[in-house]
Amino acid sequence: MSKANSAIALATLGLALFACSTAANATLVQTIRTVAFNYPGGSQQQYSAMCDPGEKVSGGGYQINSGYSIFIFANAPVVAPNGTHGWTLRFTGIPSGSPTIGGTVYAICLKEQ
């Protein structure tokens, strides 16, 4: 291998190691985003807690604070068409006309800094 090729190989290796050390030194910041809901029941509803731009969803869930039974259709991560990440809950109250169902949807969002 010539000196020129050796220098190029070393420079390439140095850039690769720099990129790895930069990524390894990055800090992940976790933020919990929420959306509260209250609805009278009987029809299908969907609520989504969305991460801010640049954040990625790493988990999520929901909590029911008041009301009776619900039927869950979806409790899952979501990526909107614009690339925004979040967590969604889609459900209906059982039976129709049940008291107001209240709760919160949570999205656990991460951002590299």
Buried (B, 14 or more C-beta within 10 A) or exposed (E): EEEEEEEEEEEEEEEEEEEEEEEEEEEEEEEEBEBEBEBBBBEEBEBBBBBEEEBBBBEBEBEBEEBEEBEEBEBEBBEEEEEBBBBBBBBBBBEEEBEEBBBBBBBBBBBEE
